[in-house]
Amino acid sequence: MPITANILHRDSFNFLKNQLPSILLLALLSALITVILNQIFLLDAEQLNSLEIASRDLASSSGMGIKEMVQLMTPEQQIILLKISAVATFSALLGNVLLIGGTLALITLVSQGNYLSLWQVIGVALPTLPRLGLLIFICTLLVQCGLALFIVPGVVIVLAVSLAPIIITSEKIGIFAAIKASATLAFANIRLIVPAMILWFSVKLLILLIISKVILYFPVAADIILSTLNNVVSTLLLVYLFRLHMLLHDR
């Protein structure tokens, strides 16, 4: 029986419907970790205001790209920008590792007929988180390098590594072996993966546009809601990819 997008979508939504409470709690927990870490390590208001004023002044210059804007900043402003980027990257990485690791553990346990609480699922996922975190860090660097060169290489890398977290947790192989295996499977099944990723990106963009209307009035609450909704959408994509990998493995 051929693997079709309809089968994968049906199975993914059925899983989401049956495990919605656990998925929502995991998405919220990951969002809280990301937002709380951002708040803890956030710079003081004076530094942020200085950077905001500088960015606004530089942005008013017509025809100036991001690289030129950064070069025209003072060394102090460049350090502030670097700190903000580092904090955002670190907090997002921890949140994503928990989300992906917890989701993969939940899918695996449910597929084996084991129904545990969220905290038990996280406990099962804990041993896999260090390797998963290193994998996600490496994949993030590769994607950022690709996007820095041109948009297309970054998109290709996203596609290539899309199955890597699933492979490294289910097949217990090395990081680079998982990336290589992911690229092979992803490019061989591009017709099933690309539409799902386009839909995932479009839904996240739509959520951002909706939440951006209230983010100025309730920034912290809006951040938590935005991150939670994004996590739910990412979880659905992860379930879709896990189901695809499972069906490919059984063939």
TALINPE-V309852 format. One record per pair of residues at least 24 apart in sequence whose C-alpha atoms are under 6 Angstrom apart, sorted by the first residue. I is the first residue (numbers start at 1). J is the second residue. If there is no record, write none. Layout:
{{I/J} {I/J}}
//
This chain:
{{5/192} {8/240} {12/239} {12/240} {22/118} {27/228} {27/231} {27/232} {28/228} {30/95} {30/99} {31/224} {31/227} {31/228} {33/95} {34/91} {34/92} {34/95} {37/91} {97/133} {101/125} {135/175} {160/186} {204/230}}
//
